[in-house]
Amino acid sequence: MDIVVCIKQIMNPETPSAAFRIDPEARRAIPARDQPLVINDYDAVAVESAIRIKEAKGGKVTVISLGAASASAAIKHCLAMGADEGFLLSDPLFREEDRSVVAHALAMAIKKIGSFDLIFCGRQEGDWDAGQVGLGIAEILGIPSVNPVRKVEINDGTALVVRVVDDGYEVIEISLPALITASSGLGVPRYPNMKGIMRAAKKDVTIWTAEDIGIAASKLDPSAAKVQMLDLFVPIHEGTCEFAEGETPEETGADLFLRLKEAKLI
């Protein structure tokens, strides 16, 4: 089984809003210096699922990420978990806020890597919660996809999957190659042991630019963007407080009544 897993490095979702700031010009969040970036939770589950299948069926697990150079650390973590190879797509031309560009870049990288039996993605991102990239990759590659999945069983040339729906589950059989997006029900990601960490330290993460994966310049031109970030900001919560006044509880209650009536709240 040749399995590809697409991952994303994000700010820790537990980071308090006061710990990072927004760059209004670039319309990007600036991570807090004391808060390390992490692998998207659902993507870590996807990596764990791929490794379990490899351990049961044999084969190879390849991890791909698109982002800044820092994403190499996330890929290294996956290699320490048990993945075999890692690729980072890093180029200033990539517009991460446009999921169609991200999906296209990842699909082109998968094509360059070669044959595969299964692609895993997380069901959605922990920062934007878009949940669009995985299904976009499947559409570009012309393969079946199921989203989101809580259980996978690999058979000869097919996968039996349990899909999460609003009122329960669906059991679906799909032909391979296919793409599956992982929900948290697929399992708990393992923590790398010392042997895995040492093994990962000896491996290099291959870095590819847009040119390396053969993306046409017209696809990356800002005029071709399907999504544009218009504004990004931390909400400001403002409020005023007024105190009802009176010499006695009765007078205070009467004053409160008049204030609420004047504000048309009663």
Secondary structure as GFF3:
##gff-version 3
##sequence-region A 1 266
A	DSSP	beta_strand	2	7	.	.	.	ID=ss1
A	DSSP	beta_strand	9	10	.	.	.	ID=ss2
A	DSSP	three_ten_helix	17	19	.	.	.	ID=ss3
A	DSSP	beta_strand	21	23	.	.	.	ID=ss4
A	DSSP	beta_strand	28	30	.	.	.	ID=ss5
A	DSSP	beta_strand	38	39	.	.	.	ID=ss6
A	DSSP	alpha_helix	41	57	.	.	.	ID=ss7
A	DSSP	beta_strand	60	66	.	.	.	ID=ss8
A	DSSP	alpha_helix	71	81	.	.	.	ID=ss9
A	DSSP	beta_strand	85	89	.	.	.	ID=ss10
A	DSSP	alpha_helix	99	113	.	.	.	ID=ss11
A	DSSP	beta_strand	118	122	.	.	.	ID=ss12
A	DSSP	alpha_helix	133	141	.	.	.	ID=ss13
A	DSSP	beta_strand	145	154	.	.	.	ID=ss14
A	DSSP	beta_strand	158	165	.	.	.	ID=ss15
A	DSSP	beta_strand	168	175	.	.	.	ID=ss16
A	DSSP	beta_strand	178	182	.	.	.	ID=ss17
A	DSSP	three_ten_helix	184	186	.	.	.	ID=ss18
A	DSSP	alpha_helix	194	201	.	.	.	ID=ss19
A	DSSP	beta_strand	206	208	.	.	.	ID=ss20
A	DSSP	alpha_helix	217	220	.	.	.	ID=ss21
A	DSSP	three_ten_helix	222	224	.	.	.	ID=ss22
A	DSSP	alpha_helix	249	262	.	.	.	ID=ss23
###
